[in-house]
Amino acid sequence: MQPNYQIFGDDERMGESIDRIKEHGVDEDNIYILSHDNDHVRRAKRQTDANKIGVSETGLGTATKNIFRGKDDKLISKMKEIGFEQSKAKELHKELEKGKTLLVVANEEDIKF
């Protein structure tokens, strides 16, 4: 099952969306944010209690490979590890290159962002 997602260009709207999702009972362990800018992910993570996709989601093998990959390949790899198909991961990556942020909700159905 492909994860639910929404692309945001505005951190405030993304934060409001995360608050709504959590109010509807979604466990914060299933909420992830991805951005092309690592500092942006860290700031957004602190403000929203969302997660970044790390070793526990990708597994040690992928995390080790990501050390040697470029930023673009790392992001696509992370998206694939949480359930996106290669073509969708590449499509979403193009949005991240434009400075947008990807909000992903895994292991949940019928999410209203």
Secondary structure, DSSP 8 states (H G I E B T S, - for coil): ---EEEEES-HHHHHHHHHHHHHTT--GGGEEEEES-HHHHHHHHHHH--B---HHHH-HHHHHHHHTS-HHHHHHHHHHHTT--HHHHHHHHHHHHTT-EEEEE-S-SS---
